Amino acid sequence: MTAPTAIRRIALLAAAAVLLAGCAASPDRKDDPVIAIVPAPARLESATGTVRLDAGTRILVDGPGADAVAATIAPDLRDATGLPLGIEPGGTADARDGDVLLLVTGEGPAPDAATAFAVDESHTIDSADGRVELAAASAAGLFRATQSLRQLLPARPPADGAVDLPAFHLEDAPRFAYRGAMLDVARHFFTVEQVIGYLDAIAMLKLNVLHLHLTDDQGWRLAIEGYPALTEQGGASAVGGDPGGFYTQGDYRRIVEAAAARFITVVPEIDLPGHTNAALNAVPELNPGGVAPEPYTGIEVGFSSLSAAPDEAAATDAFLTAVLGQTADLTPGPLLHVGGDESLSTPKADYLDLVGRITAIGAATGKTLVGWHELGASTELPAGTVGQYWSFTTPQEGATEETLSFVEQGGSVILSPADVAYLDMKYPDDPDGPLGGKLGLLWADGPTTLEEAYAWEPTEVVPGLAESDILGLEAPIWTETARGFSEVEYLAFPRIAAIAELAWSPAVEGARDEAGFHARLAPLGAHWRAMGIAFRPVGGVEWTGLAE
């Protein structure tokens, strides 16, 4: 199956989610505070009684992929409960009181990576009759179910060595197939271990995409065979003169494998033709006359560009072929992001020429391409190309037309409106942050509250864009001001939870219930703290379990 075909299958799965949502209670009702789950499930029914997990509790697995899910989630469940939780094969007939059952009832996810966004993630949880049963049509759906269970467990093991879970019935499925977080490792570099930690944190919110912004003016972060200077020289810099760094191809594979264990797809971005100063500095033959620019450590944009001149064409195309080809080969998922944004110094004719060459070479890798919405200025994009909208919730000039261009050419759209979804904007109630005024930006219509990140409706952003045209949502964090990973976490959490809920939970009529969201979010703070996440305990949420 080709990647574009797999992407089109999403509409069928989304329709199934809508049907499930139609019979469900609204996620914006005020949930039982004991059963607090983010994102809000499509249907959640409380029951009387509890189910006790104790030293005799086993994790029983049955169905294709259930054992792999258990192996991934068991360490987290053991950390939360303090229980041994041995994993054994077995189904409902083998269960005894206190057991946790992980059941895959379908054929599981297809082995073809192109189906990554066409997997049925629907699932149920039944906490009743002395046991907890998680069942799903696929291993991916089962993993999502475990993240709800994870939130209902204590953040730290209880003193008495037993955990009582409330009795309930849950039915759930995502609204959108693509639910992403973008991490900018180009402006500041972060280690493999830090990226894997971010994967674990976003997995808990049922996000299923990590978009890695691997290249920019300030740094090149992925080793490319045949171009050692890209990382030796282009990878040495970062914003403000901070230390750089890069991922070997083995490092990148480790990230991809860690993501796959959490049923998260990695989408690599090579930003082209602008945002390329690090590449131009490292590869002189890409520049007119072979004159390379100096390294750049500031935060301005729009000044760099690949050359469209005939004299540099051969070198540029060879570079693109190597970079996009190797990046695609390292990435099992169906998507390859080629940037396309803020090429402000590139004449329009040159931009369209370069976009044509970039997308032709990118499409030849077999991947479905993704580009920021400016890429929609081209009317000759490869079939199925996905646009990523990053203007505001009220579109700026030209953004609507460029975004709809992707749909007109047979593609779909990822929504990342900067004024509500960009996690690097300042918090208004803490404008200075822990770095004394240096953390966070304000250009996207000022600071962003948790409530603003939660209050928007995806179908109301781009006029003329139907829900069926929306592949999903993504919360990017750009790291011009985030020098360490604790700053990334501070900016991202808890606002990323708001975007995760909009991407997963059923649509609502009218205003969203902020109080209900706050109540369900409150217990997550203790989990984040136990995980070592330096989140911002924003006002308005009565955070629980934070006392040391």
N, C-alpha and C positions, 0 to 999 in steps of 0.2 A: 504493500500500500504506500502510495506517495504521501509526503507530508501534507500537501494541500488537501488531499482527500481526507486525511485524518482530521485536519482542522475543520473541514466542513461537517464531519460527523458530530461535532460538538453541538450543533443545533438540535439534534435528536435527543441527546442527553440532557440538554438544557430544558427541553420541553418536558421530559420526565420529571425534572426537578420542580418545574412549575406545577405539574399535576399534584405532586406530593405537597407542595406549599399550599395548594388550593384547599386541601383537607386539613390543614394544620392551623394551630393557634398562631396568632401573629407573634413574631419574635420581639415585638415592642411591647408586649404585655409585661407586667411586673412579675418576673419569675419568682418562684419559691426561692428565697435567698440561700437555702441549703443546697439547691440544685442550680448552681451558678456556672454557666458555660458560655464562653466566648470563642467563636461567634455563636449567636443564638441559634439553637437547632430549629428545624422546620416544625417539629412536633415534639412536645415534652409533656408527659402526663405523670404527675406525682401519685404515689400510692402509699398505703400505710405500711409501717414496719421498716425494718432495716435488714441488710445482709452483712454478716460479719466475716471479715478476712482475718485469719490468724496464722499461727505457725504451720497449720496443716493445709493451708491454701495452696492449690496447684494452679498452674496455667496449662489448660488443655488446648491442644491445637488440632484442627482438622480442616482439610481442604488445601488446594494449591496455593503456596505462598504464605500460609498461616504461620508456619514454623519460622520463616524469615522475619515476619512482623514481630513475633514473640521474642526472637533473639535481639531485635533492635530496641524494643520497648521495655523488656524485662529489667535492665539496669535502672531505668528511671522509676519503675514501679517498686523495685526493691529499695531504692534510695528514699522514696516517699513513705513507705510502710515499715521499713526495717525487717521485713519478712523474707524468708529464703525464696519463696515462689519458684519452685522447680518447674521446668517445662516438660510436659509429657504429651504423647499423642493420645487423642481421645475426643469423643464428641459428647452430645447430650446424654446418651445412654451410659456413659462412663463417669458422669459427674457426681460429685458428692457435695454436701453442704460446705460452703465457703470457697468453692472453686471459681476460677475465672475462665470462661470459655472463649476462645478466639476461633471463629468459624468463617471460612470462605465457602460460600454456597454456589458460586459460579465457576467458570473456567479460569478465573484470575486474569491479570493483565496480559495482553498479547506480547510476545517477546520483541516485536518490531518497535523500535524506539519512536517511530513516526506516529504511533498511537498514543503518545504520552498524554495528550489532552483529550482523548476520546475514551478514556477508561471510566467505567461506571463507579462513582465514588459513594453511591448511596449505601446506607447502613442502618442498623438498628442496635439498640442496647436495651436489654431487659435485666433489671436488678430486682429479682423476685424469687420466691421459692427457695431461698437459701443460697442462691448462686448469682453470678453476674455473667450474662451471655452477650457477647458482641458478635454480630453476624453481618456479612457484607457479600456483595456479588463478586468483589475483586479484592486482592490483597491491598491495593491502594485504599479502597473504601474501608477495609478493616483497620488499616493504620490510622486513618482519620478518626475512626471510632475510639481508638486507644487514646487519642489526644483529649477527647472529652472525658474519658475515665481518668486520665492523668490529672486533669483540673479538679476532679472531685475528691481526689486523695489529699491527705495532708501534705503541706510543703515539707515537713520534717516528720520523722517517725514519732508516733505517740509513745508516751512513757509506759503504758500498760501492755504494749506489744500486740494490740489488736486495732483494727480499723472497722468502723461501722459505716456502711454506705446507705444512703436513703433508698427506698424502693421506688422505682420509676420505670416508665417505658418511653423510649426515645426513637424517633424516626428522623432521618436527616439525609440531605443531599445538597450539593452546592448550587447556588444560582448561576455563577459563572465558572467556566472550565479553567480559566487562567486567573490565578490569584498570586500576585507576585510581590517580591521585594527586590529593589535594586540597591546594590552596594557599590559605591565608587571607591575602587582601590587604586585609582590613577592619581588623584590629587594627593592622597596620603595612602601609603601601602599598609596592608594588614596581613598578618601571618595566616598560614593554612589553618592553624589551630583556632585562631580568632574567627575565621570564616566558618569553620565547622561549628563553633559555638553559636554563631548567628543562625546557621541552619537549624540547630536544635531549638532555638528560641522561636523562630518563625514557624517551624513545624507544629508547635503547640497551638498555634492559631489557625491551623489547617491551610496555611499558604503552601503552594505547590510549585513555585518558581523562584529561583534565585538568578536574577539578572546581574551579571558581573560586568561593570564598566571598567574594562581592562586597559584602555589607552586614552590618553588625552595630551594636552600641551605639556603638562608637568611631568608625565612619566609613562613609560611603556612597561607593562607588567607581565607579559607572557613570552617565554622564550620561543623563538622561531628559528628552525634550522636553516642555515645559509645566511642568516642576518644576525650574527652574534652581537653586533654593536647596538641593536635595538634594546637589549637588556643590560649589556655591560655599560653602555653610555646613556641610552635613553631611559633605562630603569634606575639610574643612580640618583635622580632628582625627585623632589616633591615640593609642595607649596611651602613657601617661607624658608626654603633651604633645609627643611627637615630631611632625615634619612630616607632614601628610596628603598627599592627592593623589587624583586620579581619572582614569579613562579616558574620553576622548571616545568617541563611538560609532565614529569612525574608528580610534581606538586599539584598541578591542575587536575590530573587524573584522581588524586586523593580527594580533592574537593568534589569532583563529579561522583565518585563512588560513595562518599559520605552523604551526598544529596540523594543519590538513588536509594540508599538504605532507608531514607525518610520519605521516599516517593516524591522527591522534589527534583524538578528538571532544571538544569543549569542552562541559561541562555547567555552566551558570551557576546560582548559588544566590542567591536573594533570600530571606533568612531572615525568616520570618513565623510567627505574629503577634508573638512575642517577639523579643529581640535587635534592637529597632527604635528605640533611643534617638536615633540619628543622624537617622533619618527624622522622628521626632516633634519633634526640635529644629528641623528645617528647615521642616517643614510644620505650622504651628500648628493649622490646622483639623482635623487628625487627633486632637487632644486635647480632652478635656472642657473646655468653656468657652473653647477656643482658647488655653489657657495651655500654652506649650511648655516642656519641661524644659531644663535647662542641658546643654551638651555634656558627654560623659562620657569620661574618659581612664583609668579604672581597669580592673581585670580581673575584677570580680565579674559574675555572670550572674543572670538570672531576675527582674530588677526592672522590665523594660519590656514594654509590650504595646500593640498597637493596641486601640482601643476598640470594643466591641460595642454600645455604646449607640445608640439610634435617632437621637439628635441628630447623631452623627458618621457615620451609615451612608452617606449620599450622598457625603460627602467621601472616606470610606475606600474605597468601591467604585470611585469615579472614580480614586483613586490606584492601587488594585490593577490596574484595567484598563489604565491607562497604563504602569505599571511592568512588569507581566507581559507585556503585549502587545508592548511595544517590545523587551524582552529576548528574547522568543521570536522576533520578527522578525529580530533581529540574529544569531540562532543557527541555523545550518543543521542541527545535530544533532537527534536525536529527543527529548532529555530536557530537562526544566526542573525544577530543584530549588527547592522552596518552603519548606525548613527544617522548622519545626514543633517544634523542640526547646526544652527548658528554659523554657517559658512558665509559670514558677512563680508569677507574680503574676496570672495570668489565671484567673478562676473557671472551673470545668470547663464549665459551660453556655455561658459566653462563648467559651471555647476551641473547643468543638465548633461553635458558630455561626460563628465566624471561619474555622475550617478548612473548613467547608462553602462559605463564600463564596470563600475563597482558591482552593480546588481547583476550584470551578465556573468561576471566571474563568480560572484557569490551564489547565484542560482545553479551554476554548473557543479557546485559541490553536492547538490541534491537536497539542500536545506530549504525550508521556507524562510524567506528574509523578513526581517523586522527593521523599521526605520522610524526615527522621530518624525512628527507629522510634516515637517518641511519637505521630506522626501516625496510627499504627494504633489509637489510642483511638477514632477515628471508624470507624463501620461503614458509612459512606456515601461511601467514596472513589470517584473515577472509575475506570472499568475499567482494569486494567493498572497502577495506581499502584505504584511501586517503593519499598520500605522500605529505609532504610539503618540497619543495626544498629550501635550504638556502645557498648553495654554491654560487660561483660568476657567473657572466655572461659568463666567461670562466670556465667551471667546474673544480674543484679540483679533485685530484685523488680519484677514487672510487665513486664520487657523481653521475655520469651519470648512472652507473650500478645499484646503489641502488635505484635511482629514477625510472628507467625503470622497476625495479622489481615490483613496485606497479601496473603498467599497465599490465605487464605480468600475474599478479594475479587477473586481472579483476577490478582494481581500476583506479583512476585518480590522477591528480597532481595539487597542488597549488604552484605557483611560488612566491618565496620571495628572489630573489638573493641579497645577503647581500651587495654587492658593489654598488647597485643602489636603493634597496628597504628598507634597514635598516635605519630607521629615526633617530637612536641614533648616527650615524656618525657625526663628526664635519662638519661645513660649512668651506670650504677652505678660503673664504674671511672674515671670522670672527672666526679664529681657537680657540680663547680663550673663546668666548661667554661671557655672563654676569657674570659667576662665576670665571673669571680670570684664565682660563686654565683648569678648572675642569669639564666643561660641554662637553659631547660628547666624542666619542672614535675614533680610527683611524685604528683598526685592519683589517677592511674589505677593503683592498686595498686603504687605505688613506681616506681623506675627500670626501664628496659627494656634488656636486653642484646640484642646481635645474635642470640644463640642463642635467646632467648625469642621474638623476632620471627619466627624460622624454624621453631620446633618445633611449632606448633599445627596442627591439622587442621580445615579449614573445616566439614566435615560433623559435627563433634563439638561445635560451639559452642552452637547453639540446639536444644534437644530438640524433635523432631518436624519439623525442617526438612530436607527431602530435598535431595540434590545437585541434582536437576532444578529445585528452587525457588530455587537460588542463581544470580543473574545474574552475580555476580563478587565481587571483593575490591577494597578501596580503602585506601590509606595516606594519611590526612590529616596535615597539619602545620598546627597553630594557631600564631599568631605573637605571642601576648601578650608573650613574652620575646625574640623574635627581632627585633632592631631593624634589622639589616642583612641583606643577602642571603647573606653569608658565614655568618651564624649559621643561616639556613635550611638551607644546604648541609651544615653541620657536623652538625646534628641529623638530617637526612634520610639522608645517605650515611655508612655503607653499609646501614643498616637497611632502606631502601626496596628494596634488592636482594632481601632475604629475602621480603618481601611479593610482589614481582614473580615470584619463583620459585614460590611457593605458588599464585599465580593462573594461571601458564602451564603448569608442568610436570605430568606425570601424577601421580595419587594414588599414595601408597606404602603398603605394609603395614608396620605397626610404626613404630619410631622413625626419624626422619630422620637421615641420615648427615651430621652437622655437619662432620666432618673433610673429607668430600668437597666439601661446599659451600664451606668455607674455602679448599680448594685451588683451586677454580674461581674463587672471588672474588678471590684474591690478585693476579692480573695486572690486574684492573680498576682498582686503585689508581693505576697509572701512567697509564692512560687518563684517569681523573678529574683527576689532577694536570695532565696536558697540556691538558685542557679548562678548566683554571682553577677546578675545583670544590674548595672548601675542606672536603673530607671528613674524617671522624674515622678515622684508622688504628687501629681498636680492636685490643686484644690478642686473641690466639688465632688470628689470621690472619697467615701469613708473607708479608706484602706484598712484592711484587717490583717492581723497576724504579723505586723512589722516590728513589734517590740522585741528587742533582743533578750 
